[in-house]
Amino acid sequence: MPPDTACSPSPILSAARRHILQSRLSNGVSVALWPDRNDSVVSVHVWVRAGSASESHGKTGLAHMLEHLMFRGTPSVPDGEFDARMEAIGAQINAATWVDYTCYTSTAPPEALDTIATLEADRLAGLDLTEEVFVAERSVVANERRQVVDSVPEARLHEHLARLAFGTGPYGHPTIGWSEDIAGYMRDDILGFHRQWYAPDQLLVVVVGAFEPGEAQELLERTFGRLSAREAGGRPPANRFVGEGQHTLAVSVPTPHVLMAWGAPGRQDPRWAAWALLEAVLGGGDGSRLPLRLEVEEQLALDVGTHLYPHAMEQMLEISVVLRQGIRPERAIAAVEEVLTTLAEEGPSEEEVLSAVRRMLVHDASALASTAGRATRMGESWITFGDAGTDFALVEQLREVSREDVQTLAQELLDPTRRLTLIGVPSEAT
Amino acid sequence: MNLSDFPVLPVTTQAIGGDEAVLVTGACFGLATLRLEFAAGSVGEATSGTSHLALEMLERGTRTLDREDVRRRLDVLGARFGAWAGRTSCGIQVRALEEVWPETLALVEELLCQPADDEEELEDVVAELDESFEAMRVEPGAVAGRLLAPALWADSPWGKAPEGTRASRALVSGAAVTARRKALFRAPLRVGVAADEPARLLDGIRGLVERIRGVYGPCSGDPLHAARPEGLWGRTLATRVPETPQGAVLVAAPVPGIEHGGTGEPALHDAIELHNACFGGGFSAPLVKRIRGQEGLSYGVGTSIVSDRANGLVVFSAQPEGQELARTVGILSECWDTFTRTPVDETLLELSRRMLLGQHRVRLETARARLSAAMHVRGLGLPVSDLWESPSRIAALPASAVNAVNAAYGFGRGMTIVAALPEGASDPGWASLGLAEAPLEVSRRRLFDGPPPAHAAGAEEEDGE
């Protein structure tokens, strides 16, 4: 019989402890390997400790724009060649930018590892961008923003919520950037950001899958190890939750959306696990307290979601409610407050804790079955903790949270001066 | 990369009663996935949306559990349960830790075999769906996607959305839902299991299948629908969307279905896949380089193949600004003309072969992904070995096979265009495309709310068989 999740260690944590090898190249680039001959492919991720939090006023979205241009040419690999060479070795390539990081991902048959390492190291060394390429890609990014933010009411609401929550702080602007900033980028802005942040001490190379670790280490030293050693220019300022009060924004939603947010510690903070359990008990599953109360019992909401961001610096816990037709926002807010009051009085039940642990095990087993999933978790862990293995222990941390800790946090959320509320109201055209 | 060296995958099939089980072995960290797929869906129903509601109602309570109990039970198991109804198939999928597998199977059995089909819950499901679609109708990509089927198949069952419209859903009664589920769950069933050791779970799953057959009756043996008809080509349909600067466009053209191709010859469908990779399937494809890389017209752009046994489609998609919409389609036409007039470049061909092989390797990496792919190929009537044999066939395809596709199929045969346009935007320049028919504007209200189907209004619901 399989072990009982109530007390046995997570099989994924055990695997991570068994497999992960970490080191540093001579120039300061960090390396994390997870070799496993049972895998059929290999994933290579390059993580840069610079995302939208590292941008300055008037230049928002620069990290994301750079991510796009990293595919568009270097002195030795002309525009179009990076994609072609990667596709010719069967690699699936992508990239992502978020507040604390930018990452470049490739997954391919194992024999592609040499080529991937060579091409990735090359574009980290420097770019060669023509004005024509730069202008076309800026247009692609402007289109991306119109497609994924300006045409999606929920995205516009969340962008506004972040602005209210963090003001002009590092997490207060959208990762994709404000439209007017995108329109104003110059090529030198991009090259300057690359020079400032893409330094070896800000880089992690993750390799997961079917490879021989000794050979991989040599390969990475031959490629990424040749990047010029230097230190990145500066650190983003501290982020603070400054949101308060109740606000409205008219968007093309058919019924009001209520977003409630509270300041929460960064992922590095030891209290984060208690916040994660609080979030799980409130809304982590369809049978959690808020969905049961608002969607099923009172039928106030079409959808209720909770989210605790795993960002490095102080961030927020968010509850989002999509109201049913004819329901007033005040009623939903009162129902949320009642759920918080009960949780503050009773604390979570043993069943709720077990449920949260099992859901996390299911989530982890789903996400980490692939080499890319494991590489992503290792990268996120390194960005936050400076260690590629720490984040695999979250399930164990959840088990150690006391019921009183969750009660205390629920009590804190009831303080109206700590809460930011944004109500998305239907615009006239909707 | 050795192009012909695609590994045999740990995917097998075996009989389970009179039905079939697909077993996939792989590292799953103690997580098991079960998928039950019936070969019947919305195209066999009398009132649009009935099959969808029949599956949605599975989570709305049983004879002994109400909706809240169902949610709590699933949650404490940490299990993820989902049900769906498409045009030609429907079913459920559940994922849970093996340590709670017996309890999970027992709950799934209750959901499937003892649904309450409570009228009040049905009303609520219908109301929730109506409200959910209200949100979808403001997003250009979703609106264009919704428009494609009616553009291609008009008022045939294939032209209707499986979820139905507000008007059609309002006609569905609890009795109709129960009757429809009885018809759906008598269709041929395929059972898929992915786990560390799937054979270990088979006894319990066999019991579940026996119970389903016992409750709903033996397999009817035949699919509940006819083959998908040929699409209507040369049409242009557009819908206006408020408060968005962005448009969305889909362009479809015909290609043969997967059953075409001579015995002993490379399957035509493989050639179509390779052709698509060369033209618009990857970042290096000329169409993508032109529209995104050179012109910067759209963030997401590309072509894909959607095929069933009888016939298939090649579908181009992009989301440019509203005023750039016709220009984007114009560039698609121009690229297609150039591509079809020129023998395929050997370097691009080899790159595309390797890209497809790599995609297959990566796509089939995990047990759960292999399960989805295996269920798909079995649904098309192909053996599971097609998962690892088709890459080898593609690797061996000569340029002449791709050039033959060039000449015979695709956008040159007459494309059908659907578009979501920003409300208030001027004509996007349709005239520049030399369309065969004038564009037809379809209101969002008609697209999502729809009139009641004339034949079903006020009529008793039937099984649809």
HADDOCK unambig.tbl for C-alpha pairs under 7 A between the chains (distance, minus, plus):
assign (segid A and resid 2 and name CA) (segid B and resid 98 and name CA) 6.63 0.50 0.50
assign (segid A and resid 2 and name CA) (segid B and resid 99 and name CA) 5.34 0.50 0.50
assign (segid A and resid 3 and name CA) (segid B and resid 99 and name CA) 6.67 0.50 0.50
assign (segid A and resid 4 and name CA) (segid B and resid 99 and name CA) 6.35 0.50 0.50
assign (segid A and resid 11 and name CA) (segid B and resid 29 and name CA) 6.21 0.50 0.50
assign (segid A and resid 12 and name CA) (segid B and resid 29 and name CA) 6.73 0.50 0.50
assign (segid A and resid 40 and name CA) (segid B and resid 365 and name CA) 6.43 0.50 0.50
assign (segid A and resid 41 and name CA) (segid B and resid 362 and name CA) 6.66 0.50 0.50
assign (segid A and resid 80 and name CA) (segid B and resid 284 and name CA) 6.94 0.50 0.50
assign (segid A and resid 83 and name CA) (segid B and resid 283 and name CA) 6.17 0.50 0.50
assign (segid A and resid 83 and name CA) (segid B and resid 284 and name CA) 6.10 0.50 0.50
assign (segid A and resid 84 and name CA) (segid B and resid 284 and name CA) 5.43 0.50 0.50
assign (segid A and resid 87 and name CA) (segid B and resid 351 and name CA) 6.48 0.50 0.50
assign (segid A and resid 87 and name CA) (segid B and resid 354 and name CA) 6.94 0.50 0.50
assign (segid A and resid 87 and name CA) (segid B and resid 355 and name CA) 4.86 0.50 0.50
assign (segid A and resid 88 and name CA) (segid B and resid 351 and name CA) 4.52 0.50 0.50
assign (segid A and resid 88 and name CA) (segid B and resid 354 and name CA) 5.37 0.50 0.50
assign (segid A and resid 88 and name CA) (segid B and resid 355 and name CA) 5.70 0.50 0.50
assign (segid A and resid 89 and name CA) (segid B and resid 1 and name CA) 6.94 0.50 0.50
assign (segid A and resid 89 and name CA) (segid B and resid 354 and name CA) 6.18 0.50 0.50
assign (segid A and resid 89 and name CA) (segid B and resid 355 and name CA) 6.77 0.50 0.50
assign (segid A and resid 90 and name CA) (segid B and resid 354 and name CA) 5.24 0.50 0.50
assign (segid A and resid 90 and name CA) (segid B and resid 355 and name CA) 4.33 0.50 0.50
assign (segid A and resid 90 and name CA) (segid B and resid 356 and name CA) 6.91 0.50 0.50
assign (segid A and resid 90 and name CA) (segid B and resid 357 and name CA) 6.24 0.50 0.50
assign (segid A and resid 90 and name CA) (segid B and resid 358 and name CA) 3.60 0.50 0.50
assign (segid A and resid 90 and name CA) (segid B and resid 359 and name CA) 6.35 0.50 0.50
assign (segid A and resid 91 and name CA) (segid B and resid 355 and name CA) 6.95 0.50 0.50
assign (segid A and resid 91 and name CA) (segid B and resid 358 and name CA) 5.90 0.50 0.50
assign (segid A and resid 92 and name CA) (segid B and resid 359 and name CA) 6.60 0.50 0.50
assign (segid A and resid 107 and name CA) (segid B and resid 362 and name CA) 6.71 0.50 0.50
assign (segid A and resid 108 and name CA) (segid B and resid 358 and name CA) 6.05 0.50 0.50
assign (segid A and resid 108 and name CA) (segid B and resid 362 and name CA) 6.33 0.50 0.50
assign (segid A and resid 109 and name CA) (segid B and resid 358 and name CA) 6.36 0.50 0.50
assign (segid A and resid 109 and name CA) (segid B and resid 361 and name CA) 6.73 0.50 0.50
assign (segid A and resid 111 and name CA) (segid B and resid 1 and name CA) 6.38 0.50 0.50
assign (segid A and resid 136 and name CA) (segid B and resid 293 and name CA) 6.58 0.50 0.50
assign (segid A and resid 136 and name CA) (segid B and resid 294 and name CA) 5.99 0.50 0.50
assign (segid A and resid 136 and name CA) (segid B and resid 295 and name CA) 5.85 0.50 0.50
assign (segid A and resid 136 and name CA) (segid B and resid 296 and name CA) 4.54 0.50 0.50
assign (segid A and resid 137 and name CA) (segid B and resid 293 and name CA) 6.93 0.50 0.50
assign (segid A and resid 137 and name CA) (segid B and resid 296 and name CA) 5.89 0.50 0.50
assign (segid A and resid 139 and name CA) (segid B and resid 296 and name CA) 5.04 0.50 0.50
assign (segid A and resid 139 and name CA) (segid B and resid 297 and name CA) 6.89 0.50 0.50
assign (segid A and resid 140 and name CA) (segid B and resid 292 and name CA) 6.68 0.50 0.50
assign (segid A and resid 140 and name CA) (segid B and resid 296 and name CA) 4.68 0.50 0.50
assign (segid A and resid 140 and name CA) (segid B and resid 297 and name CA) 6.30 0.50 0.50
assign (segid A and resid 140 and name CA) (segid B and resid 298 and name CA) 5.74 0.50 0.50
assign (segid A and resid 140 and name CA) (segid B and resid 299 and name CA) 5.13 0.50 0.50
assign (segid A and resid 141 and name CA) (segid B and resid 299 and name CA) 6.85 0.50 0.50
assign (segid A and resid 143 and name CA) (segid B and resid 298 and name CA) 5.81 0.50 0.50
assign (segid A and resid 143 and name CA) (segid B and resid 299 and name CA) 5.81 0.50 0.50
assign (segid A and resid 143 and name CA) (segid B and resid 320 and name CA) 6.69 0.50 0.50
assign (segid A and resid 144 and name CA) (segid B and resid 299 and name CA) 5.10 0.50 0.50
assign (segid A and resid 146 and name CA) (segid B and resid 245 and name CA) 6.71 0.50 0.50
assign (segid A and resid 146 and name CA) (segid B and resid 246 and name CA) 6.09 0.50 0.50
assign (segid A and resid 147 and name CA) (segid B and resid 246 and name CA) 6.23 0.50 0.50
assign (segid A and resid 147 and name CA) (segid B and resid 319 and name CA) 6.99 0.50 0.50
assign (segid A and resid 150 and name CA) (segid B and resid 244 and name CA) 6.65 0.50 0.50
assign (segid A and resid 151 and name CA) (segid B and resid 139 and name CA) 5.99 0.50 0.50
assign (segid A and resid 151 and name CA) (segid B and resid 244 and name CA) 5.06 0.50 0.50
assign (segid A and resid 151 and name CA) (segid B and resid 246 and name CA) 6.67 0.50 0.50
assign (segid A and resid 152 and name CA) (segid B and resid 139 and name CA) 6.18 0.50 0.50
assign (segid A and resid 252 and name CA) (segid B and resid 138 and name CA) 6.96 0.50 0.50
assign (segid A and resid 252 and name CA) (segid B and resid 243 and name CA) 6.90 0.50 0.50
assign (segid A and resid 253 and name CA) (segid B and resid 135 and name CA) 6.17 0.50 0.50
assign (segid A and resid 254 and name CA) (segid B and resid 134 and name CA) 6.05 0.50 0.50
assign (segid A and resid 254 and name CA) (segid B and resid 135 and name CA) 6.06 0.50 0.50
assign (segid A and resid 285 and name CA) (segid B and resid 75 and name CA) 6.25 0.50 0.50
assign (segid A and resid 286 and name CA) (segid B and resid 71 and name CA) 5.95 0.50 0.50
assign (segid A and resid 286 and name CA) (segid B and resid 75 and name CA) 6.81 0.50 0.50
assign (segid A and resid 287 and name CA) (segid B and resid 71 and name CA) 4.62 0.50 0.50
assign (segid A and resid 287 and name CA) (segid B and resid 72 and name CA) 4.61 0.50 0.50
assign (segid A and resid 287 and name CA) (segid B and resid 75 and name CA) 5.38 0.50 0.50
assign (segid A and resid 292 and name CA) (segid B and resid 68 and name CA) 6.72 0.50 0.50
assign (segid A and resid 296 and name CA) (segid B and resid 68 and name CA) 6.70 0.50 0.50
assign (segid A and resid 302 and name CA) (segid B and resid 128 and name CA) 6.51 0.50 0.50
assign (segid A and resid 351 and name CA) (segid B and resid 76 and name CA) 6.58 0.50 0.50
assign (segid A and resid 354 and name CA) (segid B and resid 76 and name CA) 6.87 0.50 0.50
assign (segid A and resid 355 and name CA) (segid B and resid 75 and name CA) 5.99 0.50 0.50
assign (segid A and resid 355 and name CA) (segid B and resid 76 and name CA) 4.38 0.50 0.50
assign (segid A and resid 355 and name CA) (segid B and resid 77 and name CA) 6.42 0.50 0.50
assign (segid A and resid 355 and name CA) (segid B and resid 78 and name CA) 5.60 0.50 0.50
assign (segid A and resid 358 and name CA) (segid B and resid 77 and name CA) 6.83 0.50 0.50
assign (segid A and resid 358 and name CA) (segid B and resid 78 and name CA) 4.76 0.50 0.50
assign (segid A and resid 359 and name CA) (segid B and resid 78 and name CA) 4.35 0.50 0.50
assign (segid A and resid 362 and name CA) (segid B and resid 31 and name CA) 6.61 0.50 0.50
assign (segid A and resid 362 and name CA) (segid B and resid 78 and name CA) 6.81 0.50 0.50
assign (segid A and resid 362 and name CA) (segid B and resid 96 and name CA) 6.63 0.50 0.50
assign (segid A and resid 362 and name CA) (segid B and resid 97 and name CA) 6.62 0.50 0.50
assign (segid A and resid 365 and name CA) (segid B and resid 28 and name CA) 6.29 0.50 0.50
assign (segid A and resid 365 and name CA) (segid B and resid 29 and name CA) 5.53 0.50 0.50
assign (segid A and resid 365 and name CA) (segid B and resid 31 and name CA) 6.37 0.50 0.50
assign (segid A and resid 369 and name CA) (segid B and resid 27 and name CA) 6.79 0.50 0.50
assign (segid A and resid 369 and name CA) (segid B and resid 28 and name CA) 6.11 0.50 0.50
assign (segid A and resid 369 and name CA) (segid B and resid 366 and name CA) 6.19 0.50 0.50
assign (segid A and resid 370 and name CA) (segid B and resid 365 and name CA) 6.70 0.50 0.50
assign (segid A and resid 370 and name CA) (segid B and resid 366 and name CA) 5.87 0.50 0.50
assign (segid A and resid 429 and name CA) (segid B and resid 242 and name CA) 6.62 0.50 0.50
